[in-house]
Amino acid sequence: QVQLVESGGGLVQAGGSLRLSCAASGTIFGFNVMGWYRRGQGKQRELVATITRGGSTNYADSVKGRFTISRDNAKNTVYLQMSSLKPEDTAVYYCNLRVHITQVADYWGQGTQVTVSS
């Protein structure tokens, strides 16, 4: 079984920085993409950023230039470096692993709270 565990959330002031980590346990096969999603208060879950094993990245327009996603394939760990944080970044951030074999399978972490105060 694949499990994802996030860490690094917390309370920061606007303009500050925070680094999230997500470690995936278990054996991961084939093509896979790791990423971060978030759900703000009263909002739908939305894409923040994704990254392939080869390092190809994709970011939501709202975080481009401020957030950086990276991964350590040897550790099956994905990171999200968040800078210039804004109150609107406040949300529960979820780690995601999408595995592409014969079918697509999604795995989710429990989420870590990020609160940005103004």
N, C-alpha and C positions, 0 to 999 in steps of 0.2 A: 504494500500500500504506500502511496505517495502522500506525504504530509508536508505542509508549509507552515513555517513559524516566523512571524514578523516581530521586529523589535525596533526600538529607536524613536518611537513616538513620544510626544510630550507637549508641554506648553512653552511657546516662544513668543517674543514680541514681534510686531510687524517689522520687516526688514531683516530679521534674523535668519539663521540657517538651522537645518536639521538634516540628519542622515538616517534613512531607514534601511534596514537590512531584512532579508528574507532568506532563510535556509530551507532548502527542499531535501527531504530525506527519502530514501528508497532509490530504486534503480529506475532511471529515466532513459527510455529508448527513442531512437529516431529523431525526426525533426521536432523541435520544440521551441516555444517562445515563452519567455517569462516577462511579466509586466506588473504594473501597478495600476490599480483602479481606486477610486474613492467615492464615498457617498457623503455628501454634505447634509446638514439638517434640512429635512423636508425636500430633498432632491433625489433624483435617480442616480444610481451608480454610473460613473462615467470613466472613460479611459483617461489615464494620466500619461503613461508611457509604456512602451514595450521594447524588448530587445531579443534578437535571435542569438543562437550560439555563435554565429559568425560576427556578431556585433552590429548588425543593422538595427537602427533605432527608429522609433516613431513616437512623436509627442503630440499631446493635445495642444492646440493653439494657445490656450490659456497659460501654459507653463513653459512654452518655448523660450529659451534664453535664460530661464531661471532654474529649471530642474535638469539634472543629468542622471540618466540611468546607465548602469553598468552591471556586469556580471562576472563571476569567477566560475568558469565551467568545471574546474577541478573540485570545487566545493559545492557546486549546484546552488550558488547563492547569488541573489540579485540585490542591487543597492539602488537607492534613490537619494541623490544629493539634492536637497532643496535649499535654494538661496532666495534672498529678496522676498521672503514670505509675506503674504498678504492675508488679511482676515478672511477673505473669500476662499483661501486654501484650507480653512478649517474643515475637517472631515475625518471620517474613519477611512484609513488607507488599507486596502486589501492587496495582498500579493496573489498573483495568478500564474499558473503554469498551464499552458495549452500544449498538449501532445498530439502530434499528427502521426498516426500509424494507419490502420485500415479505417479507423474512425477518429474523430476528433474528441478528445477528452479534456475537460477542464478541472483543475484542482485549485482550491482557494484556501487561503490562510484565514485565521480568525479575525484579523484586522487589528490595527493599532491606531489609537486616537492621536490626531495632530490638531492642536488648538493654537491659533495665532491671534494674539490680542492686539488691539489697536491702542 
